[in-house]
Amino acid sequence: MSADRDIKKIFLRKLGRRTAGRPELRWSHYTENNLKSMSIYRWMKKAEDRPVLAVILKEALVELQGL
């Protein structure tokens, strides 16, 4: 997805005014934290390669089924 598309801009940053206090965590923050706990880094770059993404998703599914 090109960087100038509106949906990409919305995904990468939050639009609008910020509220007082600690910033809210977005979906991407939770995803990054979960993937880091599985020792998977640079997930956005890896997600561009479909076969690599399929392997990551299978690993995550195995991890979830083990819980």
Backbone as CSV, one residue per row, in Angstrom:
resi,resn,N_x,N_y,N_z,CA_x,CA_y,CA_z,C_x,C_y,C_z
1,MET,0.861,-1.174,0.000,0.000,0.000,0.000,0.903,1.230,0.000
2,SER,0.618,2.154,-0.862,1.445,3.355,-0.934,1.224,4.237,0.286
3,ALA,2.233,5.013,0.630,2.197,5.824,1.842,1.234,7.002,1.739
4,ASP,0.820,7.376,0.535,-0.049,8.545,0.396,-1.540,8.197,0.460
5,ARG,-1.888,6.926,0.634,-3.303,6.557,0.731,-3.846,6.952,2.109
6,ASP,-5.090,7.402,2.137,-5.688,7.895,3.377,-5.741,6.832,4.460
7,ILE,-6.086,5.587,4.101,-6.208,4.541,5.102,-4.847,4.239,5.742
8,LYS,-3.775,4.331,4.960,-2.429,4.120,5.487,-2.070,5.234,6.466
9,LYS,-2.442,6.481,6.136,-2.176,7.605,7.026,-2.914,7.428,8.349
10,ILE,-4.148,6.982,8.288,-4.936,6.778,9.492,-4.354,5.641,10.323
11,PHE,-3.902,4.561,9.682,-3.330,3.415,10.375,-2.057,3.800,11.114
12,LEU,-1.220,4.613,10.488,0.078,4.935,11.066,0.041,6.045,12.111
13,ARG,-0.962,6.877,12.086,-1.041,7.930,13.107,-2.490,8.237,13.412
14,LYS,-2.689,8.782,14.581,-4.035,9.105,15.015,-4.326,10.556,14.640
15,LEU,-5.449,10.790,13.986,-5.808,12.131,13.571,-6.640,12.810,14.651
16,GLY,-6.597,14.118,14.704,-7.408,14.866,15.664,-6.586,15.373,16.833
17,ARG,-7.291,15.936,17.804,-6.624,16.510,18.972,-6.301,15.430,19.979
18,ARG,-5.202,15.642,20.672,-4.817,14.699,21.716,-5.468,15.115,23.027
19,THR,-5.809,14.115,23.820,-6.387,14.388,25.125,-5.286,14.472,26.171
20,ALA,-5.618,15.025,27.328,-4.658,15.132,28.418,-4.400,13.750,29.014
21,GLY,-3.188,13.560,29.522,-2.862,12.292,30.156,-2.078,11.371,29.234
22,ARG,-1.992,10.140,29.675,-1.245,9.138,28.918,-1.951,8.830,27.595
23,PRO,-1.197,8.735,26.500,-1.826,8.445,25.209,-2.415,7.030,25.174
24,GLU,-3.500,6.868,24.439,-4.134,5.570,24.297,-3.292,4.676,23.399
25,LEU,-3.298,3.395,23.695,-2.613,2.449,22.829,-3.531,2.098,21.665
26,ARG,-2.956,2.006,20.507,-3.706,1.634,19.317,-3.538,0.146,19.046
27,TRP,-4.327,-0.359,18.097,-4.268,-1.762,17.726,-2.842,-2.154,17.360
28,SER,-2.152,-1.286,16.647,-0.795,-1.615,16.212,0.156,-1.781,17.389
29,HIS,-0.060,-1.015,18.472,0.791,-1.162,19.659,0.585,-2.518,20.314
30,TYR,-0.670,-2.925,20.459,-0.946,-4.239,21.035,-0.376,-5.342,20.159
31,THR,-0.518,-5.195,18.854,0.004,-6.191,17.927,1.511,-6.286,18.033
32,GLU,2.188,-5.144,18.052,3.646,-5.144,18.175,4.089,-5.794,19.473
33,ASN,3.417,-5.481,20.577,3.793,-6.073,21.862,3.607,-7.585,21.852
34,ASN,2.510,-8.062,21.270,2.272,-9.505,21.194,3.307,-10.189,20.312
35,LEU,3.627,-9.586,19.178,4.614,-10.186,18.287,6.011,-10.151,18.891
36,LYS,6.342,-9.093,19.632,7.640,-9.033,20.301,7.762,-10.133,21.344
37,SER,6.654,-10.448,22.016,6.702,-11.533,23.004,6.947,-12.875,22.325
38,MET,6.643,-12.958,21.016,6.903,-14.170,20.240,8.231,-14.058,19.474
39,SER,9.039,-13.038,19.781,10.337,-12.776,19.136,10.199,-12.514,17.636
40,ILE,9.153,-11.795,17.253,8.949,-11.397,15.858,9.053,-9.879,15.794
41,TYR,10.043,-9.392,15.053,10.287,-7.963,14.944,10.104,-7.523,13.499
42,ARG,9.919,-6.229,13.276,9.696,-5.628,11.951,8.551,-6.309,11.231
43,TRP,7.422,-6.460,11.914,6.277,-7.194,11.369,5.649,-6.502,10.176
44,MET,5.680,-5.187,10.127,5.060,-4.491,8.999,5.813,-4.799,7.706
45,LYS,7.125,-4.869,7.775,7.920,-5.201,6.592,7.690,-6.653,6.200
46,LYS,7.616,-7.541,7.189,7.394,-8.954,6.914,5.996,-9.203,6.368
47,ALA,5.032,-8.385,6.753,3.658,-8.562,6.297,3.509,-8.263,4.809
48,GLU,4.452,-7.560,4.229,4.403,-7.279,2.795,4.687,-8.530,1.971
49,ASP,5.374,-9.502,2.566,5.696,-10.758,1.886,4.700,-11.822,2.349
50,ARG,3.763,-12.195,1.477,2.663,-13.096,1.856,3.123,-14.432,2.434
51,PRO,4.097,-15.119,1.847,4.521,-16.396,2.442,5.093,-16.236,3.855
52,VAL,5.840,-15.171,4.073,6.387,-14.922,5.412,5.254,-14.617,6.390
53,LEU,4.279,-13.839,5.959,3.128,-13.534,6.801,2.358,-14.805,7.152
54,ALA,2.221,-15.721,6.215,1.524,-16.978,6.482,2.236,-17.780,7.571
55,VAL,3.554,-17.807,7.548,4.320,-18.517,8.573,4.127,-17.861,9.934
56,ILE,4.161,-16.533,9.978,3.968,-15.803,11.236,2.588,-16.091,11.803
57,LEU,1.568,-16.079,10.960,0.204,-16.330,11.426,0.039,-17.762,11.933
58,LYS,0.686,-18.733,11.273,0.626,-20.116,11.748,1.298,-20.257,13.108
59,GLU,2.434,-19.583,13.303,3.116,-19.614,14.596,2.233,-19.003,15.693
60,ALA,1.562,-17.905,15.354,0.697,-17.253,16.325,-0.486,-18.146,16.667
61,LEU,-1.036,-18.848,15.701,-2.147,-19.748,15.943,-1.741,-20.897,16.856
62,VAL,-0.565,-21.449,16.619,-0.053,-22.523,17.482,0.125,-22.012,18.904
63,GLU,0.646,-20.793,19.018,0.867,-20.191,20.345,-0.463,-19.985,21.066
64,LEU,-1.465,-19.524,20.354,-2.787,-19.303,20.967,-3.449,-20.620,21.362
65,GLN,-3.279,-21.632,20.572,-3.888,-22.921,20.888,-3.213,-23.574,22.085
66,GLY,-1.959,-23.196,22.341,-1.232,-23.743,23.481,-1.648,-23.120,24.810
67,LEU,-2.371,-22.018,24.754,-2.773,-21.346,25.994,-3.864,-22.043,26.690
